[in-house]
Amino acid sequence: MLKEILIDSGPLIALFDKDDTYHKKIINFIKGKDYKFISTTAVITEVTHMLDFNVNVQINFLEWIMNEGVIIQEIKQKDFIRIIELTKKYSDRPMDFADATLVLVAEKTGVKKIISIDSDFDVYRLPGKVKIENIFKEEC
C-alpha cells in the first residue's frame, strides 16, 4: 500500500534538475519507497517556473504529473479563507502561497508528513499545535 505524503516544490525541483544540490539526495531518499505524493497546483507552478531553464525538463515533469507521479489536491475558492488566515498567522516568516496550500491540504486530508528541503515546515502547525513531520529533513 502506498503511503500518502505531501511534497513541496524543493524536492520536486531537485528530482528533475540533475544540477540541483539535492538531486542525488532526493533520488536516494525516494528510491525503493512506496510513496503517493500529494501536492497542489501552486507547488506545481513554482516547480515549472524553476525548471524553465529547459523546456524538455519542464515537459518531463508535467508528463510525470499527468501520469500521477503526484496527486494534485484541488484548492477551491472557499479555501482562500483559510489560506488568508495562515498567511496572516505566519506573516513573520513570511508564509508563501504554495506552503499555505500544503498546510491547508494537510488539514483537509489528515496527511501529516511532508518531504521538503526548507525549514518552514518546522514552524507551521496544524490545529491543536500538531507538527507536520518533514521526513526528508529527518533522514538527511
C-alpha angles and dihedrals in degrees: 000000000000118000113229113230134167117238127203127209097260097066091043091053090047091049092058102030107073090193094056116115091235098043098106093037093054093044090052092043096056097035111116094002122121102225128160102205117216124193144139138254088252089062092044089052091053091049096049089048091053091046092053091111088084126026091202091058089049091051092048089052094047092048089051088053090047089054090053098260082144127022110224117221111210119239111211130203092254089056090069089078089066094039089056091048091052093046090053093044093054098034090126091066090032107236112220124219095255092053090048090054091051092051089048091051090049089054094047098043102031091234103146101178128083140179108222137150097207127074098232092099089061086069104038116092136194121224110297089035090279113167123231103229114228101208095180093058091046093056097044 
